Amino acid sequence: MEVDVAKEILERAGIERDEFAGMCGVKPVSMRMTFQNGRFSRKAVAKLDELAGEINERAEIEKVDELIEEAREI
């Protein structure tokens, strides 16, 4: 996974790198090194994919909510 993509996912999810390190079960310094050298573990990639899925799901729910509100106004 690209570092820029990982940073964007964490930013959109509102999660700091140190918090993400805890979610992956590693020390914050290890996660900082991961972001510096761009070599993500399978577990970190899986967690990032999970977060990205949750972000997309929230966005879809918000779209549906907006459509419902628009339908109520009519």
Secondary structure, DSSP 8 states (H G I E B T S, - for coil): --HHHHHHHHHHHT--HHHHHHHHTS-HHHHHHHHHHT---HHHHHHHHHHHHHHHHHHHHHHHHHHHHHHHH-
